[in-house]
Amino acid sequence: MHDHGWKFVETTKLGDGFSFHPNLSKWLTELTQLPQNIEISVFEANCGEVNCPVEEVKLTWNEGQSEDKLRLGRGKEKILKQDVYLSWKKKIGN
């Protein structure tokens, strides 16, 4: 067994967009109703071993007193609108 530890990528305000993906901010805004000035931290897990294709992105933010997160099962540059949609629907239980 080996570790797929989370690696910090960046922190940005939702309205400023993400350096690694041109549409992710727009998709999150459409689905989540998060404010444009909320800071979102991005973490990535990537195994790197030949027989281990794990790639995952975790977005975290604080709204009020609690931390919230969204996990996407794809590498950060490869995220699709459908990934965001399905992850958000799973998160909110719809």
N, CA, C and O of each residue as an XYZ file, in Angstrom:
376
protein
N       0.851     -1.182      0.000
C       0.000      0.000      0.000
C       0.892      1.240      0.000
O       1.927      1.260      0.666
N       0.502      2.253     -0.731
C       1.260      3.498     -0.783
C       0.327      4.679     -0.595
O      -0.892      4.551     -0.705
N       0.914      5.825     -0.310
C       0.143      7.011      0.057
C      -0.169      7.871     -1.158
O       0.693      8.090     -2.009
N      -1.393      8.354     -1.238
C      -1.802      9.318     -2.267
C      -1.992     10.681     -1.615
O      -3.029     11.316     -1.807
N      -1.029     11.129     -0.864
C      -1.158     12.360     -0.098
C      -1.561     13.560     -0.927
O      -1.277     13.630     -2.123
N      -2.223     14.499     -0.283
C      -2.691     15.716     -0.952
C      -1.553     16.720     -1.049
O      -0.842     16.963     -0.074
N      -1.388     17.297     -2.223
C      -0.383     18.311     -2.495
C      -1.085     19.639     -2.756
O      -1.990     19.710     -3.588
N      -0.671     20.695     -2.047
C      -1.264     22.017     -2.238
C      -0.911     22.542     -3.629
O       0.231     22.425     -4.072
N      -1.906     23.126     -4.320
C      -1.697     23.698     -5.648
C      -1.749     25.224     -5.593
O      -0.797     25.896     -5.991
N      -2.871     25.773     -5.095
C      -3.013     27.228     -5.022
C      -4.238     27.594     -4.201
O      -5.098     26.757     -3.925
N      -4.297     28.868     -3.814
C      -5.497     29.459     -3.230
C      -5.847     30.673     -4.071
O      -4.982     31.489     -4.389
N      -7.118     30.788     -4.428
C      -7.569     31.901     -5.259
C      -8.994     32.269     -4.882
O      -9.721     31.460     -4.305
N      -9.385     33.476     -5.207
C     -10.788     33.862     -5.052
C     -11.552     33.309     -6.248
O     -11.050     33.307     -7.372
N     -12.750     32.848     -5.998
C     -13.553     32.239     -7.053
C     -13.671     33.160     -8.263
O     -13.555     32.702     -9.400
N     -13.899     34.436     -8.036
C     -14.056     35.382     -9.137
C     -12.797     35.647     -9.933
O     -12.867     36.147    -11.056
N     -11.632     35.315     -9.363
C     -10.360     35.521    -10.065
C     -10.004     34.356    -10.977
O      -9.111     34.482    -11.816
N     -10.678     33.237    -10.830
C     -10.409     32.068    -11.661
C      -9.238     31.245    -11.144
O      -8.569     31.620    -10.182
N      -9.007     30.119    -11.802
C      -7.946     29.195    -11.424
C      -6.868     29.209    -12.506
O      -7.178     29.213    -13.697
N      -5.618     29.217    -12.093
C      -4.508     29.319    -13.043
C      -4.401     28.104    -13.968
O      -3.857     28.214    -15.067
N      -4.904     26.965    -13.543
C      -4.734     25.720    -14.283
C      -5.934     25.347    -15.156
O      -5.857     24.391    -15.926
N      -7.046     26.092    -15.045
C      -8.264     25.716    -15.800
C      -9.078     26.963    -16.134
O      -9.461     27.699    -15.225
N      -9.352     27.220    -17.414
C     -10.039     28.453    -17.802
C     -11.530     28.517    -17.469
O     -12.087     29.613    -17.403
N     -12.190     27.378    -17.259
C     -13.644     27.376    -17.066
C     -14.126     26.951    -15.691
O     -15.309     27.101    -15.386
N     -13.249     26.428    -14.860
C     -13.666     25.870    -13.578
C     -14.392     26.891    -12.705
O     -15.406     26.559    -12.091
N     -13.906     28.095    -12.639
C     -14.530     29.142    -11.829
C     -15.955     29.423    -12.298
O     -16.864     29.563    -11.481
N     -16.143     29.502    -13.585
C     -17.467     29.761    -14.165
C     -18.436     28.628    -13.815
O     -19.574     28.885    -13.422
N     -17.993     27.394    -13.956
C     -18.848     26.250    -13.663
C     -19.223     26.200    -12.187
O     -20.374     25.926    -11.846
N     -18.254     26.465    -11.311
C     -18.552     26.469     -9.877
C     -19.549     27.564     -9.528
O     -20.446     27.351     -8.712
N     -19.399     28.724    -10.134
C     -20.316     29.837     -9.890
C     -21.736     29.468    -10.309
O     -22.692     29.751     -9.588
N     -21.871     28.841    -11.464
C     -23.194     28.455    -11.974
C     -23.889     27.450    -11.061
O     -25.097     27.539    -10.844
N     -23.138     26.503    -10.530
C     -23.731     25.419     -9.752
C     -23.887     25.709     -8.262
O     -24.865     25.273     -7.654
N     -22.959     26.423     -7.671
C     -22.876     26.472     -6.215
C     -23.451     27.719     -5.570
O     -23.811     27.688     -4.393
N     -23.545     28.797     -6.294
C     -23.973     30.071     -5.723
C     -22.988     30.597     -4.677
O     -23.352     31.438     -3.856
N     -21.754     30.112     -4.697
C     -20.728     30.645     -3.795
C     -20.414     32.080     -4.200
O     -20.455     32.407     -5.386
N     -20.103     32.940     -3.235
C     -19.774     34.329     -3.569
C     -18.453     34.418     -4.336
O     -17.552     33.603     -4.136
N     -18.352     35.403     -5.202
C     -17.163     35.583     -6.034
C     -15.903     35.864     -5.228
O     -14.797     35.600     -5.700
N     -16.055     36.395     -4.021
C     -14.874     36.741     -3.223
C     -14.445     35.629     -2.265
O     -13.522     35.825     -1.475
N     -15.090     34.482     -2.319
C     -14.700     33.386     -1.426
C     -13.369     32.796     -1.890
O     -13.150     32.586     -3.083
N     -12.481     32.531     -0.922
C     -11.187     31.945     -1.247
C     -11.302     30.429     -1.277
O     -11.832     29.811     -0.354
N     -10.793     29.842     -2.358
C     -10.834     28.399     -2.543
C      -9.399     27.893     -2.634
O      -8.602     28.385     -3.433
N      -9.086     26.910     -1.811
C      -7.770     26.260     -1.864
C      -7.895     24.980     -2.682
O      -8.887     24.257     -2.595
N      -6.868     24.723     -3.474
C      -6.864     23.574     -4.375
C      -5.754     22.616     -3.951
O      -4.611     23.019     -3.734
N      -6.114     21.346     -3.840
C      -5.157     20.288     -3.522
C      -5.292     19.197     -4.576
O      -6.370     18.983     -5.131
N      -4.193     18.515     -4.841
C      -4.201     17.471     -5.858
C      -3.535     16.217     -5.311
O      -2.514     16.294     -4.627
N      -4.118     15.068     -5.614
C      -3.517     13.774     -5.290
C      -3.209     13.087     -6.609
O      -4.065     12.970     -7.485
N      -1.982     12.643     -6.729
C      -1.551     11.972     -7.949
C      -0.573     10.886     -7.549
O       0.479     11.180     -6.981
N      -0.896      9.666     -7.830
C      -0.092      8.537     -7.394
C       1.278      8.521     -8.071
O       2.297      8.418     -7.389
N       1.317      8.620     -9.402
C       2.582      8.648    -10.116
C       3.178      7.291    -10.432
O       4.161      7.221    -11.169
N       2.624      6.214     -9.907
C       3.122      4.882    -10.215
C       2.398      4.347    -11.447
O       1.233      4.671    -11.681
N       3.094      3.526    -12.233
C       2.567      3.031    -13.503
C       1.217      2.334    -13.348
O       0.305      2.582    -14.137
N       1.077      1.484    -12.365
C      -0.163      0.718    -12.181
C      -1.175      1.412    -11.285
O      -2.101      0.772    -10.787
N      -1.012      2.701    -11.077
C      -1.895      3.434    -10.171
C      -2.328      4.743    -10.837
O      -1.623      5.747    -10.738
N      -3.469      4.741    -11.508
C      -3.906      5.921    -12.262
C      -4.641      6.986    -11.450
O      -5.344      7.822    -12.018
N      -4.485      6.959    -10.136
C      -5.246      7.881     -9.296
C      -4.868      9.333     -9.585
O      -3.700      9.710     -9.495
N      -5.854     10.127     -9.928
C      -5.740     11.574    -10.040
C      -7.011     12.137     -9.437
O      -8.113     11.732     -9.808
N      -6.865     13.062     -8.519
C      -8.032     13.632     -7.866
C      -7.708     15.054     -7.426
O      -6.571     15.364     -7.070
N      -8.729     15.918     -7.454
C      -8.595     17.300     -7.020
C      -9.583     17.535     -5.880
O     -10.724     17.074     -5.923
N      -9.125     18.258     -4.867
C      -9.997     18.632     -3.745
C      -9.988     20.151     -3.645
O      -8.930     20.770     -3.541
N     -11.170     20.740     -3.678
C     -11.345     22.180     -3.501
C     -11.909     22.394     -2.104
O     -12.884     21.746     -1.723
N     -11.304     23.298     -1.337
C     -11.804     23.576      0.013
C     -12.037     25.074      0.172
O     -11.333     25.895     -0.415
N     -13.047     25.413      0.986
C     -13.351     26.805      1.280
C     -14.039     26.877      2.632
O     -14.581     25.885      3.119
N     -14.014     28.046      3.225
C     -14.681     28.284      4.510
C     -15.862     29.201      4.291
O     -15.734     30.294      3.738
N     -17.001     28.739      4.732
C     -18.217     29.557      4.680
C     -18.759     29.598      6.099
O     -19.269     28.600      6.608
N     -18.648     30.735      6.722
C     -19.025     30.830      8.131
C     -17.951     30.178      8.988
O     -16.764     30.457      8.822
N     -18.364     29.320      9.895
C     -17.427     28.681     10.821
C     -16.935     27.322     10.361
O     -16.086     26.725     11.024
N     -17.440     26.815      9.248
C     -17.075     25.461      8.852
C     -16.365     25.420      7.499
O     -16.600     26.251      6.622
N     -15.494     24.431      7.365
C     -14.814     24.217      6.090
C     -15.669     23.292      5.236
O     -16.258     22.333      5.735
N     -15.727     23.583      3.976
C     -16.474     22.762      3.038
C     -15.519     22.304      1.953
O     -14.458     22.900      1.767
N     -15.886     21.248      1.231
C     -15.000     20.763      0.182
C     -15.779     20.105     -0.940
O     -16.930     19.701     -0.780
N     -15.119     20.013     -2.068
C     -15.648     19.334     -3.242
C     -14.508     18.531     -3.833
O     -13.424     19.066     -4.066
N     -14.742     17.253     -4.077
C     -13.706     16.394     -4.645
C     -14.080     16.027     -6.064
O     -15.221     15.676     -6.365
N     -13.078     16.118     -6.931
C     -13.264     15.830     -8.356
C     -12.292     14.728     -8.757
O     -11.088     14.846     -8.526
N     -12.802     13.668     -9.351
C     -11.986     12.506     -9.684
C     -11.298     12.604    -11.028
O     -11.452     11.730    -11.881
N     -10.542     13.668    -11.215
C      -9.823     13.865    -12.470
C      -8.669     14.831    -12.192
O      -8.735     15.624    -11.252
N      -7.629     14.768    -12.995
C      -6.521     15.703    -12.872
C      -6.984     17.133    -13.089
O      -7.940     17.365    -13.829
N      -6.323     18.095    -12.457
C      -6.815     19.483    -12.439
C      -6.963     20.110    -13.815
O      -7.886     20.898    -14.024
N      -6.098     19.793    -14.750
C      -6.208     20.376    -16.095
C      -7.261     19.676    -16.954
O      -7.653     20.187    -18.004
N      -7.718     18.499    -16.503
C      -8.637     17.673    -17.301
C     -10.085     17.727    -16.820
O     -10.938     17.022    -17.361
N     -10.372     18.541    -15.825
C     -11.722     18.604    -15.252
C     -12.733     19.036    -16.315
O     -12.505     19.985    -17.065
N     -13.846     18.319    -16.358
C     -14.941     18.625    -17.278
C     -16.121     19.214    -16.503
O     -16.237     19.027    -15.292
N     -16.979     19.917    -17.208
C     -18.167     20.492    -16.567
C     -19.010     19.394    -15.916
O     -19.572     19.596    -14.839
N     -19.096     18.252    -16.559
C     -19.866     17.134    -16.016
C     -19.275     16.655    -14.686
O     -20.020     16.265    -13.788
N     -17.940     16.680    -14.550
C     -17.302     16.289    -13.282
C     -17.759     17.195    -12.148
O     -18.094     16.728    -11.059
N     -17.768     18.496    -12.419
C     -18.175     19.472    -11.412
C     -19.649     19.267    -11.060
O     -20.017     19.254     -9.885
N     -20.479     19.108    -12.074
C     -21.909     18.913    -11.877
C     -22.191     17.669    -11.023
O     -22.930     17.737    -10.041
N     -21.594     16.538    -11.407
C     -21.852     15.293    -10.679
C     -21.305     15.335     -9.258
O     -21.956     14.843     -8.336
N     -20.146     15.902     -9.067
C     -19.577     16.008     -7.716
C     -20.437     16.901     -6.829
O     -20.664     16.591     -5.659
N     -20.915     18.015     -7.392
C     -21.762     18.913     -6.604
C     -23.091     18.256     -6.260
O     -23.562     18.376     -5.129
N     -23.702     17.563     -7.216
C     -24.980     16.886     -6.949
C     -24.799     15.806     -5.880
O     -25.659     15.635     -5.016
N     -23.687     15.082     -5.940
C     -23.415     14.064     -4.919
C     -23.246     14.722     -3.555
O     -23.740     14.213     -2.549
N     -22.558     15.839     -3.523
C     -22.298     16.550     -2.271
C     -23.596     17.016     -1.618
O     -23.773     16.859     -0.410
N     -24.505     17.587     -2.410
C     -25.724     18.140     -1.832
C     -26.854     17.118     -1.729
O     -27.926     17.413     -1.199
N     -26.599     15.906     -2.244
C     -27.565     14.830     -2.083
C     -28.691     14.812     -3.089
O     -29.755     14.260     -2.808
N     -28.489     15.401     -4.260
C     -29.531     15.377     -5.309
C     -29.113     14.494     -6.446
O     -29.854     14.347     -7.418
